[in-house]
């Protein structure tokens, strides 16, 4: 019997030339003009589809009036807010590529991404101005910064900081005002094959890579989510994760746009507030990533937990050990899961409402992707049931990443033998279900964030007392496949390093989630004959008795004492 495949996907728009954000936004403004698209409970803002189009067009004209041309990149470094959504849609209407930046980034992390994509314009919160001033040379291509959010005093101080670093600065309101005259700037035609965004994914053996996503790629990603969750214009899709991640962007905001649903954008994830947010927003669909599901489950049960309209949760991955009890407690009809990457859309999906074997991620979406498991050394396909590297290729043009921005060698390596190599180890059973086994790369996933081990190492190697550093993932005390960061350090001769000193240094040089929980000091690192660090040995040893433990990472928005 042939293995099963995921056969539920039916494109919302059959003409793939319409698979671009401007076409979808304009279509929904015609069909759902008075209905609410964007709902931001924290500020009380609500924008209809018609209002969203009008404001996004103003943003687009403002960007073009500022000197941007189609193909330029717009850097966005904002917390969750309405301006982020309008900036994404506006950049699409201007035929610019949106570049989301993690709001925790600073130093070398920020410098690498800014220098790689060479953005023409940038929208940032005033709180992040000093970071760009400190890393000014990496951001010299930015012709103008626009400040979004904060009070007038904060914006004035941020503007002064950026101007001292010789950047031009304006307010968000200035951008909207510049685009208010509809006759002043003509908006370009946008094609499905045009570059829509550059999303950075975690590095493995090198720096993080900017995934080039054509409009059709982002659209298929989002439309798969519409199919996966059975999203319609009667639904309310709530997301709590940051918009610089795909799970809130092209797996929540964009699917809602395609379906004509109401999109509820929360400021941030709060496990304690989640049940009330679901109830108060009227959400019918939401998503979890990483340990979010487990954090919600650990909250004390309340009598009203099931008093909501929620029917579907998209969880990647699903914490299978608490699945049944979670559904009963919160009144959830279905959990759905996938296996996908920013580079590949979602080649493996779970059918809605169908029980699946424990640990199974889903079935191959064979109508739209070729999917294989291969020997990572030879690229030869492995037998059913054996561990292999997942490799993928799209069956329609422009529905997969076209490569890594300004990183041709990394692109060539990933596209070996005309297949996109994910670096992820999986196995498939005879029925066609795929199971994630382990990462074959050195990426680390912690607190819902993808971390480049290379970038952690480079940040700590800047410390004068550190001679060598190797970062690896070790298991976390949570379900859903999360990691903690262990860094093994070789000190410079005569350097009296302490764990506390390295942690303090990491707090200044790394995003909070990338600061290692565990540190171990050794005389030398295990290496291959070609002097590469044998990280497999470090992972196998894990947290040893002589490792220093700082404790779990703080949650987003919190600070260590």
Secondary structure, DSSP 4 states (H G I P E B T S, - for coil): -PPP-------SSS-GGG-SHHHHHHHHHHHSTTSEEEEETTTTEEEEHHHHHHHHHHHHHHHHHTT--TT-EEEEE--SSHHHHHHHHHHHHTTPEEEE--TT--HHHHHHHHHHHT-SEEEE-GGGHHHHHHTGGGGTT-SEEEE-SS-HHHHHHHHHHHHHTT--EEEHHHHHHHT--TTTSPPPP--TTSEEEEEEE--SSSS-EEEEEEHHHHHHHHHHHHHHHT--TT-EEEE-S-TTSTTTIIIIIHHHHHHT-EEEE-SS--TTTHHHHHHHHT-SEEEEETTHHHHHHTSPP-TTTT-S---EEEEES--GGGHHHHHHHHT--EEE-EEEETTTEEEEEPPTT----TTEEEEE-TTTEEEEEE-TTT-PBPPTTS-EEEEEEESSTTSS---BTT-HHHHHHHTGGGSEEEEEEEEE-TTSEEEEEEESS--EEETTEEE-HHHHHHHHHTSTTEEEEEEEEEE-SSSSS-EEEEEEEEEPTT----HHHHHHHHHHHS-GGGS-SEEEE-S---B-TTS-B-HHHHHHH-S-TT-EE--SPPPTT----
